[in-house]
Each structure stands twice: as C-alpha cells, then as structure tokens.
C-alpha cells in the first residue's frame, strides 16, 4: 500500500503491478470553491506517490498518467482510478487485483489505509482497519460496515486471510473515532476491468490518445 499526495487531498493506493497504483477516482479530481468534487482531473505531474508504511516515507515517485472512467468523481459507482507511475518499482511487493468476479454477500473484507480520524491517538501511517461482512452487492459497489478515516479513500479492500484486492474505499459514515464501524460503500474493481486494461497499455508504451474512450457501463 502507498500514500498518494495530490494538490488538494491525500489518499491511499495499492501497487497492483510494479508500475500501476489502484486508487479512487474522487481522489484524482479537482475541488471546487466550496470543496465540492468536480469532473476535472488533476494533472499527473501534481501527484506524488509515497513509499513505505510508517510515519515517514522512505521514497516517492511521480505519476505519468491517470486513468479513470467518466463517472465516479463523487464516490460510489465508478470510483476507480489507476495511476501509471513514471518508472517501474523493482523489489517492492504488489497485491493482485481480483477481477474474475465480485466478492459474495457474507464474505469478510478488510480495508487498509493511511487515513487519520480527528480522535486518532497517533500520526499518519498505514493501518489495517476493522472490516466485516459484505452486506450487499450492486453492479458497481460493495456495501459493508467498516472503520474508515479521512485519507483512507482509494485504499484496498482485501479478501480476509488473503492478499487479493477486490475493491477500493469510496464512501463511509465517519464520526471522528477510528474505532467506529459504520456503513461504507466500496467501489468494485471487477466492474471496471477496462480502466486497468487501459492503464496497462499506457504503461506498455501506448499513447493515451490512441485508446478508445472509457465508459461507465459495468
């Protein structure tokens, strides 16, 4: 897991290959005058990816391209983005994305993030949050109860007891206490395989302008 630092917010991401970082779409858009999400993407050169899970990163790397569907900027359905890094990261563990189908109702999932709640008693570092059972599945989202703090957005939702990423943290009710588990909505990544496919092609050298536009159809 990595911490993503943008011009207006910080989020969490997952290194799913040696040059692709999975995160949330709403983390990659500009904010309006009142803090509202817009549809305009931030510039890749304005985003940094911090490496390491402790209080201070041991390194950082820039972003070459940001790939996201034309929806999801406010969270929920379509809230998936992939960052193509400026170069490959050698010798760093990755977490595979599970794309062959969604989790099942009743499956246990665990979120991870670099967020910090108002009542948190320590600083910013990678934390494994209290997850729980999947309560419902829609065509593009996962609904469950979880402990989420600001800054966890974009973080991985991991199948309990394994290492596969099945979704990203998108929306959650938060009360300032990182021990509170509340209703949360996570974005399914299997519904947006095309986002990951586009990012892979760009990482392999294809010019983004040569690719067909992405859609919001799951």
TORGU-428282 format. One line per 8 residues: number of its first residue (from 0); their letters; for each residue x, y, z of N, C-alpha, C, O. Coordinates in Angstrom, 3 decimals. Layout:
N
NUM> a> X:Y:Z:X:Y:Z:X:Y:Z:X:Y:Z  ... $
***
This chain:
218
0> xxxxxxxx> 0.823:-1.193:0.000:0.000:0.000:0.000:0.866:1.257:0.000:1.962:1.262:0.562  0.375:2.310:-0.627:1.126:3.553:-0.741:0.217:4.722:-0.378:-1.008:4.609:-0.393  0.847:5.843:-0.052:0.107:7.072:0.233:0.221:7.984:-0.978:1.306:8.179:-1.525  -0.912:8.541:-1.389:-0.964:9.392:-2.570:-1.188:10.832:-2.126:-2.139:11.128:-1.403  -0.311:11.715:-2.561:-0.389:13.121:-2.170:-0.681:13.959:-3.405:0.126:14.027:-4.332  -1.849:14.597:-3.405:-2.246:15.455:-4.514:-2.266:16.908:-4.101:-1.934:17.230:-2.960  -2.648:17.792:-5.005:-2.632:19.221:-4.692:-3.685:19.648:-3.683:-3.535:20.692:-3.049  -4.767:18.851:-3.515:-5.839:19.264:-2.616:-6.245:18.203:-1.600:-7.048:18.490:-0.713 $
8> xxxxxxxx> -5.720:16.998:-1.700:-6.098:15.959:-0.752:-5.062:14.842:-0.766:-4.258:14.734:-1.691  -5.094:14.014:0.277:-4.256:12.819:0.323:-5.143:11.587:0.393:-6.216:11.610:0.995  -4.683:10.518:-0.227:-5.455:9.284:-0.277:-4.521:8.100:-0.132:-3.323:8.257:0.105  -5.087:6.917:-0.279:-4.333:5.669:-0.203:-4.428:4.964:-1.548:-5.407:5.132:-2.275  -3.422:4.185:-1.873:-3.449:3.408:-3.105:-2.776:2.066:-2.906:-2.174:1.801:-1.865  -2.888:1.225:-3.916:-2.308:-0.117:-3.864:-1.461:-0.367:-5.097:-1.922:-0.169:-6.221  -0.239:-0.795:-4.897:0.625:-1.173:-6.005:0.174:-2.556:-6.488:0.460:-3.566:-5.845  -0.539:-2.594:-7.633:-1.056:-3.870:-8.129:-0.123:-4.510:-9.147:-0.212:-5.711:-9.402 $
16> xxxxxxxx> 0.774:-3.713:-9.731:1.900:-4.228:-10.527:3.086:-3.333:-10.200:2.968:-2.424:-9.378  4.218:-3.578:-10.829:5.397:-2.779:-10.491:5.347:-1.350:-11.014:6.259:-0.565:-10.754  4.281:-0.999:-11.758:4.161:0.389:-12.225:2.726:0.910:-12.264:2.473:1.965:-12.844  1.787:0.191:-11.658:0.392:0.619:-11.617:-0.103:0.695:-10.180:0.086:-0.238:-9.400  -0.743:1.819:-9.832:-1.299:2.016:-8.494:-2.813:2.184:-8.610:-3.295:3.069:-9.317  -3.545:1.341:-7.921:-5.004:1.399:-7.884:-5.443:2.345:-6.770:-4.919:2.283:-5.658  -6.409:3.225:-7.067:-6.912:4.146:-6.056:-8.353:4.531:-6.411:-8.983:3.874:-7.240  -8.873:5.590:-5.789:-10.243:6.043:-6.042:-10.254:7.210:-7.026:-9.375:8.070:-6.997 $
24> xxxxxxxx> -11.249:7.225:-7.886:-11.402:8.310:-8.861:-11.537:9.654:-8.155:-10.931:10.638:-8.580  -12.336:9.710:-7.069:-12.583:11.015:-6.440:-11.319:11.624:-5.832:-11.287:12.818:-5.533  -10.292:10.817:-5.650:-9.011:11.340:-5.161:-8.248:12.084:-6.242:-7.317:12.832:-5.943  -8.633:11.885:-7.497:-7.869:12.404:-8.623:-8.567:13.540:-9.363:-8.192:13.863:-10.491  -9.575:14.150:-8.744:-10.253:15.276:-9.389:-10.032:16.548:-8.582:-9.759:16.505:-7.383  -10.155:17.677:-9.264:-10.020:18.962:-8.599:-11.253:19.260:-7.750:-12.346:18.766:-8.026  -11.065:20.064:-6.729:-12.164:20.506:-5.883:-12.612:21.906:-6.306:-11.814:22.712:-6.786  -13.907:22.176:-6.116:-14.452:23.492:-6.410:-14.203:24.469:-5.274:-13.534:24.137:-4.296 $
32> xxxxxxxx> -14.744:25.675:-5.406:-14.506:26.738:-4.430:-15.026:26.374:-3.042:-14.496:26.854:-2.040  -16.050:25.537:-2.972:-16.624:25.128:-1.679:-16.194:23.714:-1.281:-16.786:23.108:-0.388  -15.179:23.204:-1.938:-14.671:21.884:-1.612:-15.375:20.745:-2.313:-15.085:19.579:-2.047  -16.302:21.064:-3.210:-17.049:20.016:-3.898:-16.188:19.362:-4.978:-15.275:19.979:-5.526  -16.498:18.113:-5.266:-15.788:17.394:-6.312:-16.217:17.914:-7.680:-17.399:18.171:-7.911  -15.261:18.066:-8.579:-15.570:18.437:-9.960:-15.259:17.240:-10.856:-14.818:16.192:-10.386  -15.497:17.416:-12.145:-15.192:16.340:-13.095:-13.815:16.508:-13.731:-13.406:15.681:-14.546  -13.100:17.568:-13.366:-11.789:17.840:-13.963:-10.700:17.084:-13.219:-10.570:17.206:-12.001 $
40> xxxxxxxx> -9.928:16.311:-13.947:-8.849:15.545:-13.343:-7.670:16.449:-12.986:-7.395:17.429:-13.679  -6.985:16.115:-11.910:-5.749:16.821:-11.585:-4.673:16.416:-12.589:-4.801:15.393:-13.262  -3.632:17.204:-12.688:-2.539:16.876:-13.607:-1.661:15.786:-12.989:-1.360:15.850:-11.797  -1.250:14.801:-13.764:-0.391:13.743:-13.213:0.861:14.283:-12.540:1.303:13.745:-11.525  1.434:15.343:-13.099:2.670:15.894:-12.539:2.465:16.561:-11.179:3.435:16.899:-10.500  1.203:16.752:-10.779:0.909:17.343:-9.477:0.651:16.293:-8.400:0.278:16.628:-7.276  0.850:15.028:-8.747:0.586:13.930:-7.817:1.882:13.186:-7.517:2.660:12.895:-8.425  2.110:12.882:-6.253:3.262:12.077:-5.835:2.776:10.841:-5.093:1.777:10.889:-4.376 $
48> xxxxxxxx> 3.479:9.754:-5.267:3.192:8.507:-4.560:4.311:8.272:-3.551:5.479:8.149:-3.921  3.938:8.212:-2.261:4.921:7.994:-1.202:5.018:6.504:-0.888:4.006:5.810:-0.784  6.241:6.028:-0.741:6.500:4.611:-0.500:6.834:4.373:0.965:7.496:5.189:1.605  6.369:3.249:1.483:6.612:2.920:2.886:5.337:3.037:3.691:4.434:3.790:3.328  5.261:2.293:4.787:4.044:2.274:5.578:4.146:2.937:6.933:3.159:2.987:7.667  5.328:3.452:7.289:5.495:4.052:8.613:5.205:5.547:8.557:4.716:6.059:7.550  5.517:6.249:9.667:5.176:7.664:9.769:5.838:8.516:8.690:5.248:9.500:8.246  7.036:8.166:8.263:7.730:8.908:7.223:8.019:7.995:6.038:8.472:6.867:6.234 $
56> xxxxxxxx> 7.768:8.451:4.816:8.049:7.609:3.648:9.541:7.459:3.435:10.315:8.354:3.774  9.951:6.323:2.869:11.366:6.137:2.562:11.685:6.520:1.123:12.846:6.505:0.714  10.650:6.865:0.355:10.870:7.278:-1.013:9.577:7.768:-1.638:8.501:7.601:-1.064  9.678:8.364:-2.793:8.487:8.785:-3.521:8.752:8.692:-5.015:9.899:8.654:-5.460  7.662:8.657:-5.781:7.773:8.537:-7.228:6.647:9.336:-7.865:5.561:9.454:-7.298  6.913:9.884:-9.044:5.927:10.675:-9.750:4.970:9.816:-10.572:5.138:8.603:-10.695  3.969:10.482:-11.127:2.919:9.814:-11.892:2.973:10.283:-13.342:3.051:11.482:-13.609  2.932:9.340:-14.270:2.974:9.647:-15.696:1.579:9.892:-16.257:1.383:10.805:-17.059 $
64> xxxxxxxx> 0.602:9.076:-15.836:-0.761:9.194:-16.363:-1.770:8.745:-15.319:-1.465:7.932:-14.446  -2.975:9.285:-15.424:-4.089:8.904:-14.548:-5.212:8.384:-15.427:-5.635:9.064:-16.362  -5.699:7.185:-15.137:-6.751:6.560:-15.936:-7.978:6.365:-15.053:-7.886:5.755:-13.988  -9.137:6.886:-15.496:-10.369:6.763:-14.722:-11.553:6.835:-15.678:-11.431:7.415:-16.756  -12.695:6.262:-15.310:-13.885:6.352:-16.156:-14.500:7.749:-16.066:-14.136:8.511:-15.170  -15.409:8.105:-16.953:-16.039:9.428:-16.923:-17.186:9.499:-15.922:-18.227:10.086:-16.217  -17.013:8.922:-14.773:-18.021:8.940:-13.704:-17.302:8.539:-12.418:-16.138:8.140:-12.452  -17.993:8.644:-11.292:-17.419:8.205:-10.034:-16.657:9.264:-9.276:-16.090:8.982:-8.220 $
72> xxxxxxxx> -16.630:10.494:-9.799:-15.834:11.527:-9.145:-16.377:11.942:-7.782:-15.665:12.569:-6.997  -17.618:11.601:-7.495:-18.192:11.929:-6.187:-18.305:10.707:-5.287:-18.890:10.784:-4.207  -17.745:9.574:-5.726:-17.773:8.362:-4.919:-18.834:7.385:-5.379:-19.744:7.741:-6.128  -18.709:6.144:-4.921:-19.667:5.115:-5.279:-19.344:4.472:-6.610:-18.187:4.149:-6.880  -20.359:4.282:-7.449:-20.181:3.626:-8.737:-19.174:4.385:-9.596:-19.293:5.599:-9.766  -18.192:3.681:-10.133:-17.191:4.294:-10.994:-16.046:4.952:-10.259:-15.203:5.597:-10.881  -15.998:4.802:-8.941:-14.954:5.473:-8.159:-13.667:4.653:-8.162:-13.182:4.223:-7.115  -13.129:4.448:-9.357:-11.918:3.652:-9.556:-10.963:4.428:-10.453:-11.384:5.004:-11.456 $
80> xxxxxxxx> -9.695:4.447:-10.104:-8.675:5.076:-10.945:-7.386:4.279:-10.827:-7.142:3.615:-9.819  -6.572:4.349:-11.857:-5.261:3.705:-11.843:-4.213:4.735:-12.241:-4.358:5.422:-13.252  -3.158:4.837:-11.441:-2.040:5.723:-11.735:-0.941:4.919:-12.420:-0.539:3.860:-11.938  -0.462:5.433:-13.546:0.684:4.842:-14.224:1.916:5.600:-13.738:2.036:6.805:-13.962  2.818:4.904:-13.080:3.989:5.554:-12.491:5.022:5.927:-13.565:5.007:5.392:-14.673  5.902:6.842:-13.215:6.937:7.301:-14.144:7.936:6.202:-14.489:8.555:6.230:-15.553  8.089:5.242:-13.594:9.010:4.141:-13.849:8.567:2.929:-13.033:7.743:3.042:-12.126  9.125:1.778:-13.367:8.823:0.570:-12.626:9.511:0.592:-11.259:10.604:1.137:-11.108 $
88> xxxxxxxx> 8.853:-0.006:-10.276:9.430:-0.148:-8.943:9.931:-1.578:-8.798:9.156:-2.531:-8.889  11.209:-1.715:-8.577:11.833:-3.036:-8.523:11.965:-3.495:-7.078:12.397:-2.732:-6.214  11.591:-4.745:-6.820:11.789:-5.321:-5.497:10.765:-4.938:-4.462:10.993:-5.145:-3.270  9.624:-4.377:-4.883:8.571:-3.996:-3.950:7.381:-4.924:-4.157:6.955:-5.157:-5.289  6.854:-5.445:-3.069:5.736:-6.383:-3.153:4.495:-5.710:-3.734:4.243:-4.532:-3.477  3.735:-6.450:-4.505:2.481:-5.969:-5.075:1.326:-6.846:-4.588:1.537:-7.969:-4.131  0.113:-6.323:-4.690:-1.087:-7.073:-4.339:-1.920:-7.266:-5.600:-2.243:-6.283:-6.267  -2.274:-8.484:-5.945:-3.028:-8.712:-7.179:-4.468:-8.241:-7.065:-5.080:-8.315:-5.999 $
96> xxxxxxxx> -4.999:-7.758:-8.180:-6.407:-7.362:-8.251:-7.246:-8.566:-8.666:-6.935:-9.237:-9.650  -8.302:-8.835:-7.916:-9.201:-9.942:-8.259:-10.282:-9.439:-9.200:-11.175:-8.699:-8.788  -10.202:-9.837:-10.456:-11.080:-9.281:-11.484:-12.059:-10.287:-12.067:-12.835:-9.940:-12.958  -12.042:-11.536:-11.582:-12.901:-12.549:-12.169:-14.321:-12.526:-11.627:-15.156:-13.322:-12.056  -14.610:-11.625:-10.691:-15.950:-11.513:-10.145:-15.938:-10.761:-8.834:-14.875:-10.554:-8.249  -17.111:-10.346:-8.361:-17.188:-9.580:-7.117:-17.088:-10.490:-5.901:-17.212:-11.708:-6.027  -16.866:-9.910:-4.723:-16.981:-10.714:-3.507:-18.432:-11.148:-3.335:-19.325:-10.628:-4.004  -18.657:-12.077:-2.457:-20.010:-12.569:-2.225:-20.579:-11.985:-0.941:-19.838:-11.616:-0.030 $
104> xxxxxxxx> -21.886:-11.907:-0.882:-22.539:-11.461:0.353:-22.155:-12.416:1.480:-22.272:-13.633:1.338  -21.699:-11.861:2.593:-21.243:-12.668:3.718:-19.749:-12.871:3.756:-19.215:-13.312:4.774  -19.042:-12.555:2.652:-17.583:-12.658:2.644:-16.991:-11.568:3.533:-17.520:-10.458:3.597  -15.905:-11.881:4.211:-15.255:-10.923:5.105:-14.160:-10.174:4.342:-13.294:-10.783:3.715  -14.217:-8.835:4.408:-13.254:-7.992:3.719:-12.622:-7.010:4.698:-13.276:-6.548:5.633  -11.354:-6.697:4.481:-10.610:-5.810:5.375:-10.070:-4.603:4.612:-9.324:-4.784:3.650  -10.423:-3.373:5.008:-9.844:-2.193:4.369:-8.510:-1.808:5.006:-8.258:-2.086:6.178  -7.668:-1.165:4.206:-6.370:-0.684:4.677:-6.198:0.752:4.188:-6.584:1.074:3.064 $
112> xxxxxxxx> -5.617:1.624:5.033:-5.436:2.986:4.570:-4.468:3.796:5.409:-4.036:3.369:6.480  -4.137:4.969:4.903:-3.262:5.911:5.585:-4.066:7.040:6.232:-3.506:8.091:6.542  -5.345:6.844:6.434:-6.185:7.899:6.980:-5.954:8.140:8.465:-5.324:7.346:9.164  -6.488:9.267:8.913:-6.411:9.615:10.328:-7.693:10.326:10.715:-8.065:11.322:10.093  -8.378:9.819:11.747:-9.583:10.449:12.256:-9.228:11.536:13.279:-8.113:11.572:13.799  -10.177:12.403:13.553:-9.938:13.526:14.469:-9.527:13.051:15.853:-8.743:13.723:16.523  -10.040:11.902:16.296:-9.744:11.398:17.625:-8.645:10.347:17.637:-8.398:9.724:18.670  -7.984:10.141:16.508:-6.886:9.164:16.463:-5.765:9.604:17.389:-5.456:10.793:17.476 $
120> xxxxxxxx> -5.154:8.647:18.083:-4.140:8.986:19.079:-2.717:8.854:18.551:-1.765:8.891:19.332  -2.557:8.700:17.234:-1.205:8.646:16.666:-1.190:9.363:15.328:-2.194:9.944:14.917  -0.048:9.323:14.648:0.108:10.043:13.394:-0.336:9.244:12.197:-1.035:8.238:12.319  0.085:9.709:11.032:-0.320:9.083:9.771:0.638:7.963:9.412:1.830:8.193:9.209  0.118:6.765:9.337:0.863:5.604:8.870:-0.138:4.585:8.352:-1.345:4.751:8.527  0.355:3.539:7.720:-0.537:2.518:7.179:-1.226:1.762:8.305:-0.580:1.316:9.253  -2.549:1.622:8.193:-3.318:0.946:9.239:-4.308:-0.033:8.615:-4.968:0.262:7.619  -4.385:-1.199:9.234:-5.383:-2.186:8.843:-6.647:-1.898:9.644:-6.652:-2.002:10.871 $
128> xxxxxxxx> -7.695:-1.543:8.957:-8.941:-1.132:9.594:-9.821:-2.329:9.943:-9.648:-3.432:9.424  -10.764:-2.073:10.835:-11.754:-3.087:11.187:-12.766:-3.196:10.059:-13.514:-2.257:9.788  -12.783:-4.342:9.410:-13.728:-4.573:8.325:-14.904:-5.405:8.794:-15.349:-5.281:9.935  -15.402:-6.249:7.913:-16.542:-7.068:8.293:-17.158:-7.761:7.107:-16.531:-7.906:6.058  -18.388:-8.188:7.283:-19.100:-8.949:6.264:-19.670:-8.042:5.182:-20.139:-6.937:5.454  -19.619:-8.533:3.958:-20.304:-7.850:2.857:-21.809:-7.976:3.088:-22.326:-9.083:3.245  -22.513:-6.838:3.107:-23.949:-6.846:3.362:-24.768:-6.842:2.081:-25.865:-7.398:2.030  -24.222:-6.209:1.045:-24.949:-6.155:-0.228:-23.961:-5.870:-1.357:-22.902:-5.276:-1.153 $
136> xxxxxxxx> -24.349:-6.317:-2.563:-23.552:-6.093:-3.762:-24.451:-5.468:-4.821:-25.551:-5.962:-5.071  -23.990:-4.384:-5.445:-24.680:-3.844:-6.606:-23.799:-4.083:-7.830:-22.737:-4.696:-7.724  -24.232:-3.608:-8.965:-23.449:-3.821:-10.171:-22.072:-3.196:-10.131:-21.181:-3.615:-10.870  -21.882:-2.192:-9.274:-20.608:-1.489:-9.246:-20.067:-1.225:-7.844:-18.962:-0.701:-7.702  -20.818:-1.575:-6.816:-20.374:-1.257:-5.454:-20.509:-2.441:-4.506:-21.202:-3.420:-4.783  -19.816:-2.310:-3.377:-19.875:-3.271:-2.275:-20.324:-2.497:-1.040:-19.748:-1.457:-0.720  -21.334:-2.987:-0.352:-21.827:-2.324:0.852:-21.485:-3.170:2.067:-21.771:-4.367:2.099  -20.874:-2.547:3.065:-20.446:-3.265:4.252:-20.259:-2.287:5.404:-20.316:-1.072:5.210 $
144> xxxxxxxx> -20.038:-2.813:6.590:-19.724:-1.997:7.757:-18.222:-2.046:7.977:-17.624:-3.122:8.001  -17.610:-0.868:8.139:-16.159:-0.819:8.296:-15.751:0.434:9.046:-16.510:1.400:9.126  -14.556:0.410:9.589:-13.959:1.579:10.239:-13.115:2.310:9.206:-12.141:1.761:8.691  -13.492:3.563:8.900:-12.828:4.342:7.852:-12.531:5.742:8.383:-13.344:6.318:9.107  -11.367:6.293:8.024:-10.988:7.657:8.399:-10.655:8.455:7.142:-10.351:7.866:6.105  -10.707:9.786:7.216:-10.273:10.599:6.081:-8.835:10.262:5.695:-7.957:10.174:6.553  -8.609:10.079:4.420:-7.292:9.657:3.944:-7.241:8.190:3.577:-6.304:7.749:2.913  -8.249:7.418:4.006:-8.330:6.001:3.627:-8.882:5.825:2.217:-8.741:4.752:1.630 $
152> xxxxxxxx> -9.511:6.867:1.665:-10.107:6.755:0.332:-9.095:6.226:-0.675:-7.933:6.631:-0.681  -9.555:5.320:-1.522:-8.681:4.724:-2.518:-7.916:3.516:-2.027:-7.300:2.799:-2.816  -7.955:3.287:-0.714:-7.238:2.155:-0.148:-7.853:0.829:-0.554:-9.011:0.779:-0.970  -7.089:-0.240:-0.437:-7.576:-1.537:-0.892:-8.575:-2.166:0.070:-8.507:-1.973:1.284  -9.486:-2.907:-0.495:-10.390:-3.775:0.239:-9.915:-5.187:-0.055:-10.014:-5.665:-1.185  -9.394:-5.854:0.979:-8.702:-7.124:0.790:-9.537:-8.281:1.320:-10.114:-8.199:2.404  -9.594:-9.347:0.552:-10.282:-10.548:0.994:-9.604:-11.079:2.257:-8.392:-11.294:2.273  -10.383:-11.287:3.302:-9.837:-11.673:4.601:-9.032:-12.965:4.505:-9.477:-13.954:3.923 $
160> xxxxxxxx> -7.838:-12.932:5.090:-6.982:-14.101:5.084:-6.193:-14.292:3.810:-5.471:-15.279:3.669  -6.319:-13.353:2.869:-5.602:-13.466:1.606:-4.909:-12.174:1.250:-4.686:-11.317:2.105  -4.569:-12.037:-0.020:-3.845:-10.862:-0.489:-4.459:-10.279:-1.748:-3.816:-9.466:-2.414  -5.673:-10.662:-2.097:-6.313:-10.158:-3.302:-7.130:-8.908:-3.007:-7.859:-8.845:-2.017  -6.996:-7.915:-3.880:-7.770:-6.679:-3.756:-9.053:-6.834:-4.558:-9.010:-7.161:-5.744  -10.195:-6.601:-3.917:-11.484:-6.767:-4.591:-12.207:-5.437:-4.785:-13.194:-5.375:-5.518  -11.733:-4.374:-4.140:-12.389:-3.080:-4.270:-11.531:-1.987:-3.677:-10.452:-2.242:-3.142  -12.031:-0.745:-3.780:-11.333:0.385:-3.172:-12.295:1.134:-2.258:-13.501:1.170:-2.500 $
168> xxxxxxxx> -11.741:1.732:-1.202:-12.542:2.510:-0.255:-13.076:3.751:-0.959:-12.317:4.495:-1.579  -14.396:3.973:-0.861:-15.017:5.086:-1.578:-15.754:6.040:-0.645:-15.364:7.201:-0.520  -16.810:5.571:0.009:-17.640:6.420:0.860:-17.867:5.748:2.205:-17.962:4.524:2.283  -17.956:6.557:3.278:-18.243:5.976:4.587:-18.777:7.038:5.535:-18.412:8.210:5.439  -19.641:6.623:6.445:-20.071:7.494:7.533:-18.973:7.490:8.595:-18.556:6.423:9.046  -18.497:8.678:9.001:-17.382:8.769:9.950:-17.757:9.737:11.071:-18.386:10.767:10.829  -17.359:9.393:12.309:-17.674:10.265:13.440:-16.433:10.808:14.136:-16.544:11.384:15.218  -15.265:10.641:13.546:-14.034:11.137:14.145:-13.282:10.124:14.971:-12.144:10.379:15.367 $
176> xxxxxxxx> -13.890:8.969:15.247:-13.251:7.927:16.054:-12.893:6.754:15.141:-13.772:6.182:14.497  -11.616:6.396:15.082:-11.205:5.322:14.169:-11.621:3.940:14.645:-11.368:2.949:13.960  -12.249:3.860:15.800:-12.746:2.568:16.276:-14.198:2.326:15.879:-14.718:1.226:16.063  -14.849:3.341:15.342:-16.258:3.227:14.973:-16.413:2.562:13.617:-15.840:3.009:12.624  -17.185:1.500:13.584:-17.504:0.832:12.324:-18.881:1.314:11.882:-19.853:1.244:12.634  -18.944:1.806:10.636:-20.191:2.365:10.128:-20.423:1.899:8.695:-19.539:1.314:8.069  -21.624:2.165:8.187:-21.954:1.763:6.832:-21.005:2.430:5.840:-20.784:3.640:5.888  -20.452:1.624:4.945:-19.487:2.103:3.970:-19.817:1.541:2.589:-20.358:0.443:2.456 $
184> xxxxxxxx> -19.482:2.313:1.585:-19.667:1.891:0.198:-18.303:1.826:-0.466:-17.562:2.809:-0.481  -17.980:0.685:-1.005:-16.703:0.466:-1.679:-16.948:0.265:-3.175:-17.978:-0.282:-3.567  -16.017:0.701:-4.002:-16.154:0.549:-5.447:-15.597:-0.795:-5.893:-14.471:-1.151:-5.546  -16.376:-1.535:-6.654:-15.919:-2.806:-7.214:-14.925:-2.563:-8.334:-15.167:-1.737:-9.214  -13.813:-3.274:-8.310:-12.841:-3.102:-9.386:-13.093:-4.062:-10.541:-12.676:-3.793:-11.668  -13.775:-5.188:-10.278:-14.052:-6.123:-11.376:-15.020:-5.521:-12.385:-15.056:-5.949:-13.538  -15.814:-4.521:-11.961:-16.762:-3.872:-12.856:-16.068:-2.895:-13.802:-16.664:-2.435:-14.775  -14.809:-2.582:-13.511:-14.075:-1.616:-14.330:-12.728:-2.182:-14.769:-11.688:-1.539:-14.619 $
192> xxxxxxxx> -12.768:-3.389:-15.310:-11.546:-4.008:-15.839:-10.920:-3.153:-16.932:-9.700:-3.138:-17.098  -11.771:-2.434:-17.684:-11.262:-1.626:-18.793:-10.323:-0.529:-18.307:-9.397:-0.158:-19.028  -10.535:-0.005:-17.109:-9.649:1.019:-16.557:-8.258:0.427:-16.351:-7.255:1.041:-16.716  -8.205:-0.759:-15.769:-6.921:-1.423:-15.557:-6.275:-1.805:-16.882:-5.054:-1.724:-17.019  -7.085:-2.225:-17.868:-6.540:-2.601:-19.173:-5.926:-1.389:-19.875:-4.842:-1.486:-20.450  -6.619:-0.250:-19.827:-6.079:0.972:-20.429:-4.759:1.358:-19.766:-3.790:1.695:-20.447  -4.728:1.307:-18.436:-3.510:1.675:-17.710:-2.358:0.758:-18.092:-1.221:1.209:-18.230  -2.649:-0.536:-18.264:-1.602:-1.487:-18.645:-1.045:-1.143:-20.024:0.168:-1.201:-20.229 $
200> xxxxxxxx> -1.903:-0.789:-20.960:-1.463:-0.444:-22.302:-0.616:0.828:-22.296:0.382:0.918:-23.011  -1.015:1.807:-21.489:-0.239:3.048:-21.389:1.136:2.753:-20.794:2.144:3.277:-21.269  1.179:1.916:-19.754:2.457:1.542:-19.152:3.346:0.816:-20.155:4.572:0.894:-20.070  2.731:0.106:-21.111:3.491:-0.624:-22.117:3.918:0.250:-23.289:4.583:-0.222:-24.211  3.530:1.544:-23.252:4.011:2.454:-24.276:2.974:3.012:-25.224:3.309:3.824:-26.087  1.717:2.599:-25.089:0.669:3.128:-25.962:0.346:4.561:-25.555:0.230:4.856:-24.365  0.202:5.451:-26.529:-0.186:6.829:-26.243:-1.651:6.846:-25.794:-2.496:6.239:-26.453  -1.970:7.527:-24.689:-3.359:7.560:-24.210:-4.345:8.026:-25.269:-5.487:7.565:-25.281 $
208> xxxxxxxx> -3.940:8.927:-26.160:-4.835:9.441:-27.186:-5.184:8.386:-28.244:-6.134:8.561:-29.008  -4.422:7.303:-28.284:-4.698:6.239:-29.254:-5.680:5.196:-28.721:-6.057:4.273:-29.443  -6.090:5.338:-27.474:-7.004:4.374:-26.877:-8.457:4.858:-26.994:-8.705:6.063:-26.976  -9.404:3.943:-27.112:-10.818:4.347:-27.167:-11.243:4.929:-25.822:-10.661:4.585:-24.793  -12.249:5.806:-25.816:-12.697:6.391:-24.544:-13.312:5.340:-23.635:-13.945:4.388:-24.093  -13.112:5.533:-22.342:-13.721:4.652:-21.352:-15.186:5.007:-21.167:-15.591:6.145:-21.402  -15.972:4.038:-20.750:-17.398:4.267:-20.500:-17.707:3.942:-19.050:-16.868:3.424:-18.313  -18.942:4.262:-18.659:-19.375:3.987:-17.298:-20.265:2.771:-17.214:-20.923:2.562:-16.195 $
216> xx> -20.303:1.968:-18.249:-21.099:0.742:-18.225:-20.302:-0.353:-17.550:-19.210:-0.682:-18.013  -20.817:-0.937:-16.455:-20.078:-2.005:-15.769:-19.968:-3.260:-16.620:-19.377:-4.249:-16.187 $
***
